[in-house]
Amino acid sequence: MVAAEMNEAARILVLDDDADVGLAARLLLRRRFGAVETIEDPAGLARQLDGFRPDVLLLDMNFTPGCTSGDEGLAILRSVLARPDAPVVVMMTAYAEVDLAVQAVKLGAFDFITKPWDNERFVATIAAAVALRAPREEAGTSPLLGKSKAMAELRRMIATVGPTEANVLVLGEMGVGKELVAQALHQASRRAAGPCLAVDMGSLPDSLFESELFGHRRGSFTDARAERPGRFQAAHGGTLFLDEIGNVGLAQQARLLTVLERRQVTPLGADQPEDVDVRVLSATNLDEAALFDAQRFRPDLLYRLNTIVLRVPPLRERREDVPLLARHYLAGYAQQYGKAPRPMSDEAEASLQAHDWPGNVRALRHACERAVILATGARFEAADFALQVPRSESARIAPLAQRERAALEEALRQAQGNISETARLLGLSRAALYRRLDKHGL
């Protein structure tokens, strides 16, 4: 099963006029994600979007009996994506409507699922959509804000490199906002009107690698009941963001290299290659020493990916940006949760600025959300951000917490920062590992 299968915080909404389809989706997804709700009538969608606030919307193509044009689904898609808080949309379609689903992707849908679905592929698609939602939420609160020299230089590089066709490799620790840099590069490019698709390469099973990236023909493998384009074809004319590229195995690296060299993909079961016009952006949290290890990453593929290298600085190297970011997040979450805006005390601001933030911007965002929800005073105080465990609590849990943190640090060291390998060493899913890393601020 895919890595992000236990994202307990994700909210999924299913809109399908067939109650049985909605029930099947809910039963499958609720074991792996957070809340899953279903509705059958599009008339109730706006109310659900405002109240339930889903991260991902599963949207059917047709709702009127006998209608097969897909116009209803496409109209709903346009209206949903026009919202400022739009969820990530995944279309659901019958096999005969695949062309319509591809049209939906071009309009802004993240992906599509054909009915009846394969459970593993279904969950993989939703997991990828959920993973995309967090960067979008971060983008809404502008985590690329900052007055530091490092951020000014990063924005300058994005403005310079964005309009070119150069492949870009984005380097940085977990939580610094690499996905947002990729989105900014796309928006600054001549491809901004085209699609910008993201693929979590670290959570893509080997069995789905070629099908997901390059597509397949009907009958090319069991359950391949219809032709399906891959991410390269779906991103044609736009940008393809390969996240966690450092976690791809050597065999898959070779296949990827061939595509980048030839600018062609051959779908599974096809006899002829297809031309693809995409700009490739990639990202990894591996350090450059690991990337230049030929036993781990092919040098020829690296040279294809890193025409330009952008390094996103960790928060501890731009401490002067912390108060600005914190105020921005606090204001955003106050609006989201219907709370009155409050200032930070001088002590709180100093504490935030002095903190090392091992989880970077993502950790700061979580701390601000917690403060908005739980703080009771007229001002935000340092304690509201829970930067330290209270002394009485730490005395009780410290030995266990320290052992867990030490185990995480040792596994990360052995795996040289590779998340998939760290999860394997610890016997955890990637989602469970991310929760523990976030818990310990790693």
C-alpha positions as CSV (number, residue, x, y, z in Angstrom):
1,M,0.0,0.0,0.0
2,V,1.1,3.6,-0.6
3,A,3.0,5.5,1.9
4,A,0.6,8.1,2.9
5,E,-2.2,5.7,3.7
6,M,-2.7,6.8,7.3
7,N,-3.1,10.5,7.0
8,E,-5.6,10.8,9.9
9,A,-6.1,14.6,9.5
10,A,-7.2,14.6,5.8
11,R,-10.9,15.3,5.0
12,I,-12.3,13.6,1.9
13,L,-15.7,14.5,0.3
14,V,-17.3,12.2,-2.3
15,L,-19.9,13.6,-4.7
16,D,-21.6,10.8,-6.7
17,D,-25.3,10.3,-7.5
18,D,-24.9,6.6,-6.9
19,A,-25.2,5.9,-3.2
20,D,-23.4,2.6,-3.6
21,V,-20.4,4.2,-5.1
22,G,-20.2,6.7,-2.3
23,L,-20.5,4.0,0.3
24,A,-17.8,1.9,-1.3
25,A,-15.4,4.9,-1.5
26,R,-16.2,5.9,2.2
27,L,-15.5,2.3,3.5
28,L,-12.2,2.1,1.6
29,L,-11.0,5.6,2.5
30,R,-12.0,6.0,6.1
31,R,-9.5,3.3,7.2
32,R,-6.7,5.3,5.8
33,F,-7.6,9.0,6.1
34,G,-9.5,11.2,8.5
35,A,-13.1,12.1,8.0
36,V,-14.9,10.9,4.8
37,E,-18.3,12.2,3.9
38,T,-20.5,11.5,0.9
39,I,-23.3,13.4,-0.9
40,E,-25.4,12.5,-3.9
41,D,-26.9,15.9,-4.9
42,P,-24.6,18.6,-6.3
43,A,-27.1,21.2,-4.8
44,G,-25.6,20.4,-1.4
45,L,-21.9,20.8,-2.5
46,A,-21.5,24.5,-1.6
47,R,-22.8,23.8,1.9
48,Q,-20.3,20.9,2.4
49,L,-17.4,22.9,1.0
50,D,-18.1,25.8,3.5
51,G,-18.8,23.5,6.5
52,F,-16.8,20.3,6.1
53,R,-13.9,22.1,4.3
54,P,-12.6,19.0,2.5
55,D,-9.0,18.6,1.5
56,V,-9.9,16.4,-1.5
57,L,-13.2,16.3,-3.5
58,L,-14.0,13.1,-5.4
59,L,-16.3,14.3,-8.2
60,D,-18.4,12.3,-10.6
61,M,-18.8,13.4,-14.2
62,N,-22.6,13.0,-14.7
63,F,-25.6,13.4,-12.4
64,T,-28.8,13.5,-14.6
65,P,-30.1,10.1,-15.5
66,G,-29.1,9.2,-19.0
67,C,-26.6,12.0,-19.3
68,T,-23.1,10.9,-20.5
69,S,-21.7,14.2,-21.8
70,G,-19.7,15.0,-18.6
71,D,-20.8,18.7,-18.9
72,E,-22.3,18.6,-15.4
73,G,-19.1,17.4,-13.8
74,L,-16.9,19.9,-15.8
75,A,-19.2,22.8,-14.8
76,I,-19.0,21.8,-11.1
77,L,-15.2,21.4,-11.5
78,R,-14.9,25.0,-12.8
79,S,-17.0,26.4,-10.0
80,V,-15.1,24.5,-7.3
81,L,-11.7,25.5,-8.6
82,A,-12.8,29.2,-8.7
83,R,-13.2,29.2,-4.9
84,P,-10.3,30.7,-2.9
85,D,-10.3,27.7,-0.6
86,A,-10.7,25.1,-3.4
87,P,-10.0,21.5,-2.5
88,V,-7.9,19.3,-4.7
89,V,-10.3,17.7,-7.1
90,V,-10.1,14.1,-8.4
91,M,-12.7,13.1,-11.0
92,M,-14.5,9.8,-11.1
93,T,-15.5,8.5,-14.5
94,A,-16.7,5.4,-16.3
95,Y,-14.2,3.8,-18.7
96,A,-16.0,5.1,-21.7
97,E,-15.5,8.7,-20.4
98,V,-11.7,8.7,-20.1
99,D,-11.3,11.5,-22.8
100,L,-13.6,13.7,-20.6
101,A,-11.5,13.0,-17.6
102,V,-8.4,14.1,-19.4
103,Q,-10.2,17.3,-20.4
104,A,-11.0,17.7,-16.7
105,V,-7.3,17.4,-15.8
106,K,-6.5,20.1,-18.3
107,L,-9.0,22.3,-16.6
108,G,-7.3,21.9,-13.2
109,A,-8.4,18.5,-11.8
110,F,-5.6,16.7,-10.1
111,D,-6.3,13.3,-11.5
112,F,-9.1,10.9,-12.3
113,I,-10.2,7.5,-11.2
114,T,-12.1,5.0,-13.5
115,K,-15.0,3.0,-12.1
116,P,-14.9,0.3,-11.1
117,W,-11.6,1.1,-9.5
118,D,-8.5,-0.8,-8.4
119,N,-8.2,-0.3,-4.6
120,E,-4.5,0.2,-4.6
121,R,-4.5,2.7,-7.4
122,F,-7.5,4.5,-5.9
123,V,-5.8,5.0,-2.5
124,A,-2.5,6.0,-4.2
125,T,-4.3,8.7,-6.1
126,I,-6.1,10.1,-3.1
127,A,-2.9,9.9,-1.0
128,A,-1.1,12.0,-3.7
129,A,-4.0,14.5,-3.8
130,V,-3.9,14.8,0.0
131,A,-0.1,15.4,-0.1
132,L,-0.7,18.2,-2.7
133,R,-3.2,19.9,-0.4
134,A,-0.7,20.8,2.3
135,P,1.5,22.8,0.0
136,R,-1.6,24.6,-1.4
137,E,-2.6,25.5,2.2
138,E,0.9,26.8,2.9
139,A,0.8,28.7,-0.4
140,G,-2.3,30.4,0.8
141,T,-0.4,31.9,3.7
142,S,2.6,32.8,1.7
143,P,5.5,30.9,3.4
144,L,7.9,32.3,0.8
145,L,7.5,35.6,2.6
146,G,10.6,36.9,4.2
147,K,12.9,40.0,4.4
148,S,16.1,38.0,4.9
149,K,18.8,38.1,2.3
150,A,18.4,34.4,1.7
151,M,14.7,34.7,0.8
152,A,15.3,37.7,-1.3
153,E,17.9,35.8,-3.2
154,L,15.6,32.8,-3.6
155,R,12.8,35.0,-5.0
156,R,15.3,36.6,-7.3
157,M,16.4,33.2,-8.6
158,I,12.8,32.1,-9.1
159,A,12.1,35.3,-11.1
160,T,15.2,34.7,-13.2
161,V,14.9,31.0,-13.8
162,G,11.1,30.7,-13.9
163,P,10.7,32.0,-17.5
164,T,13.3,29.6,-18.9
165,E,12.8,26.0,-19.9
166,A,15.7,24.8,-17.6
167,N,15.1,21.8,-15.5
168,V,15.4,22.8,-11.8
169,L,16.4,20.7,-8.8
170,V,15.1,22.1,-5.5
171,L,17.1,21.2,-2.4
172,G,16.1,21.7,1.2
173,E,15.2,20.1,4.5
174,M,11.8,18.8,5.3
175,G,9.2,21.5,5.8
176,V,11.1,24.4,4.1
177,G,8.6,24.7,1.3
178,K,10.2,23.0,-1.7
179,E,6.8,22.3,-3.2
180,L,6.0,26.0,-3.1
181,V,9.2,26.9,-4.9
182,A,8.1,24.5,-7.7
183,Q,4.7,26.2,-7.9
184,A,6.3,29.7,-8.0
185,L,8.6,28.5,-10.8
186,H,5.6,27.3,-12.8
187,Q,3.7,30.5,-12.2
188,A,6.7,32.5,-13.4
189,S,7.1,30.4,-16.5
190,R,5.6,30.7,-20.0
191,R,3.8,27.5,-19.1
192,A,1.7,29.1,-16.3
193,A,-1.5,28.7,-18.2
194,G,-0.8,24.9,-18.6
195,P,-1.1,22.2,-15.9
196,C,1.3,21.9,-13.0
197,L,1.2,18.3,-11.8
198,A,3.0,16.9,-8.8
199,V,4.1,13.3,-8.2
200,D,5.3,12.0,-4.8
201,M,8.0,9.7,-6.2
202,G,8.8,8.4,-2.7
203,S,5.3,6.9,-2.3
204,L,4.9,5.5,-5.8
205,P,5.1,1.7,-5.7
206,D,7.4,0.0,-8.2
207,S,4.4,-1.9,-9.6
208,L,2.7,1.4,-10.6
209,F,5.8,3.4,-11.6
210,E,5.5,3.1,-15.4
211,S,1.7,3.2,-15.5
212,E,1.4,6.3,-13.3
213,L,4.1,8.2,-15.1
214,F,3.9,7.0,-18.7
215,G,0.3,5.6,-18.9
216,H,-1.0,2.3,-20.3
217,R,-3.1,0.8,-23.0
218,R,-6.2,-1.2,-22.5
219,G,-5.4,-4.8,-21.7
220,S,-1.7,-4.1,-21.0
221,F,-2.0,-5.7,-17.5
222,T,-4.7,-7.1,-15.3
223,D,-7.5,-4.6,-14.6
224,A,-6.3,-2.3,-17.4
225,R,-9.8,-2.0,-18.9
226,A,-9.2,1.3,-20.6
227,E,-6.5,3.5,-22.0
228,R,-5.1,5.8,-19.3
229,P,-2.6,8.7,-19.9
230,G,0.3,9.0,-17.4
231,R,1.4,12.1,-15.6
232,F,3.8,13.1,-18.4
233,Q,1.0,13.1,-20.9
234,A,-1.4,14.8,-18.5
235,A,1.2,17.6,-17.9
236,H,1.7,18.1,-21.6
237,G,2.3,21.8,-22.2
238,G,2.9,22.5,-18.5
239,T,5.1,21.5,-15.6
240,L,5.7,18.2,-14.0
241,F,7.1,18.3,-10.4
242,L,8.8,15.1,-9.2
243,D,8.9,15.4,-5.5
244,E,11.3,13.2,-3.4
245,I,13.2,12.3,-6.5
246,G,16.1,11.0,-4.2
247,N,13.9,8.1,-3.1
248,V,13.6,6.6,-6.6
249,G,15.3,3.2,-7.2
250,L,18.1,2.8,-9.7
251,A,16.0,0.8,-12.1
252,Q,13.3,3.4,-12.2
253,Q,15.9,6.1,-12.5
254,A,17.0,4.5,-15.8
255,R,13.5,4.6,-17.2
256,L,13.1,8.2,-16.2
257,L,16.4,9.1,-17.8
258,T,15.3,7.6,-21.1
259,V,12.1,9.7,-21.1
260,L,14.0,12.9,-20.3
261,E,16.6,12.3,-23.0
262,R,14.1,11.5,-25.7
263,R,11.2,13.6,-24.6
264,Q,9.0,10.7,-25.4
265,V,7.1,8.1,-23.3
266,T,5.9,4.7,-24.4
267,P,2.7,3.7,-22.5
268,L,2.5,0.1,-21.2
269,G,1.1,-2.0,-24.0
270,A,1.9,0.6,-26.7
271,D,4.0,-0.1,-29.8
272,Q,4.9,3.5,-30.5
273,P,6.3,6.3,-28.3
274,E,4.4,9.5,-27.7
275,D,6.0,13.0,-27.7
276,V,5.7,14.9,-24.5
277,D,6.2,18.6,-23.9
278,V,6.8,19.2,-20.2
279,R,9.2,21.1,-18.0
280,V,10.5,18.9,-15.2
281,L,11.1,20.3,-11.7
282,S,12.3,18.0,-9.0
283,A,13.0,18.1,-5.3
284,T,14.7,16.2,-2.5
285,N,15.8,16.5,1.1
286,L,18.9,14.5,0.5
287,D,22.2,16.4,0.8
288,E,24.3,16.8,-2.3
289,A,26.9,14.2,-1.1
290,A,24.2,11.5,-1.1
291,L,23.0,12.7,-4.6
292,F,26.5,12.4,-6.0
293,D,26.9,8.9,-4.7
294,A,26.6,6.8,-7.9
295,Q,25.5,3.8,-5.9
296,R,22.4,5.7,-4.9
297,F,21.7,8.1,-7.8
298,R,22.6,7.9,-11.4
299,P,25.0,10.8,-12.3
300,D,23.6,11.0,-15.9
301,L,20.0,11.5,-14.5
302,L,21.3,14.0,-11.9
303,Y,22.9,16.1,-14.7
304,R,19.5,16.0,-16.5
305,L,17.7,17.3,-13.5
306,N,20.0,19.8,-12.0
307,T,20.6,22.3,-14.8
308,I,19.7,24.8,-12.1
309,V,19.9,24.1,-8.4
310,L,17.8,26.1,-6.0
311,R,18.5,25.7,-2.2
312,V,15.7,26.6,0.1
313,P,17.2,27.9,3.4
314,P,16.1,26.3,6.7
315,L,14.3,28.6,9.1
316,R,17.1,28.7,11.6
317,E,19.3,30.4,8.9
318,R,16.7,33.2,8.5
319,R,15.5,33.9,12.0
320,E,14.6,37.5,11.1
321,D,11.8,36.1,9.0
322,V,10.1,34.1,11.9
323,P,8.1,37.0,13.4
324,L,6.7,38.0,10.0
325,L,5.8,34.4,9.1
326,A,4.2,33.9,12.6
327,R,2.1,37.0,12.4
328,H,0.9,35.9,8.9
329,Y,0.0,32.4,10.0
330,L,-1.7,33.7,13.2
331,A,-3.8,36.1,11.2
332,G,-4.7,33.4,8.7
333,Y,-5.7,30.8,11.3
334,A,-7.7,33.4,13.3
335,Q,-9.8,34.1,10.3
336,Q,-10.1,30.4,9.5
337,Y,-11.3,29.5,13.0
338,G,-13.4,32.6,13.6
339,K,-11.1,34.0,16.4
340,A,-10.4,37.6,17.2
341,P,-7.0,38.7,16.0
342,R,-4.4,39.1,18.8
343,P,-0.9,40.4,19.0
344,M,2.2,38.5,20.2
345,S,3.9,39.5,23.4
346,D,7.6,40.6,23.1
347,E,8.5,37.4,25.0
348,A,6.6,35.2,22.6
349,E,8.2,36.8,19.5
350,A,11.6,36.5,21.0
351,S,11.0,32.8,21.9
352,L,9.8,32.0,18.4
353,Q,12.8,33.8,16.9
354,A,15.3,32.0,19.2
355,H,13.8,28.5,18.4
356,D,15.8,26.3,16.0
357,W,12.7,25.0,14.2
358,P,13.9,21.6,13.1
359,G,10.6,21.1,11.3
360,N,11.1,24.5,9.5
361,V,8.1,26.5,8.2
362,R,5.8,23.5,8.4
363,A,6.5,23.2,12.2
364,L,6.0,27.0,12.7
365,R,2.7,26.8,10.9
366,H,1.5,24.0,13.1
367,A,2.6,25.9,16.2
368,C,0.7,28.9,15.1
369,E,-2.4,26.9,14.4
370,R,-2.2,25.4,17.9
371,A,-1.8,28.8,19.5
372,V,-4.8,30.2,17.7
373,I,-7.0,27.3,18.8
374,L,-5.9,27.0,22.5
375,A,-4.7,30.5,23.6
376,T,-7.0,32.3,26.0
377,G,-5.2,35.5,26.8
378,A,-5.4,38.9,25.2
379,R,-2.0,38.3,23.6
380,F,-0.2,35.3,22.4
381,E,2.4,34.2,25.0
382,A,5.4,32.0,24.5
383,A,3.7,29.1,26.3
384,D,0.9,29.2,23.7
385,F,3.2,27.8,21.1
386,A,4.3,24.8,23.1
387,L,7.9,25.1,22.1
388,Q,8.9,23.1,25.3
389,V,7.2,20.3,27.1
390,P,6.0,21.5,30.6
391,R,8.5,20.4,33.3
392,S,6.1,18.1,35.2
393,E,5.1,16.4,31.9
394,S,8.7,16.1,30.7
395,A,9.8,14.4,33.9
396,R,7.3,11.6,33.3
397,I,7.8,11.1,29.5
398,A,11.4,12.2,28.9
399,P,13.0,8.7,29.0
400,L,10.6,7.2,26.4
401,A,10.6,10.4,24.3
402,Q,14.4,10.6,24.3
403,R,14.7,6.9,23.3
404,E,12.2,7.4,20.4
405,R,14.0,10.6,19.3
406,A,17.4,8.8,19.5
407,A,16.0,5.9,17.4
408,L,14.7,8.3,14.8
409,E,18.0,10.2,14.6
410,E,20.0,7.0,14.3
411,A,17.8,5.7,11.5
412,L,17.9,9.0,9.6
413,R,21.7,8.9,9.9
414,Q,22.0,5.3,8.6
415,A,19.6,6.1,5.8
416,Q,21.4,9.4,5.0
417,G,18.1,11.3,5.2
418,N,16.2,9.0,2.8
419,I,12.7,9.0,4.2
420,S,11.6,5.7,2.6
421,E,14.7,3.9,3.8
422,T,14.3,5.4,7.3
423,A,10.7,4.2,7.4
424,R,11.9,0.7,6.3
425,L,14.6,0.6,9.0
426,L,12.1,1.5,11.7
427,G,9.3,-0.7,10.4
428,L,7.0,2.3,10.0
429,S,4.8,3.6,7.2
430,R,6.0,6.9,5.7
431,A,3.0,8.6,7.1
432,A,3.7,7.3,10.6
433,L,7.4,8.3,10.3
434,Y,6.4,11.8,9.3
435,R,4.1,12.1,12.4
436,R,7.0,11.0,14.6
437,L,9.4,13.4,12.9
438,D,6.9,16.2,13.4
439,K,6.4,15.2,17.0
440,H,10.1,15.5,17.8
441,G,10.7,18.5,15.5
442,L,13.1,16.6,13.3
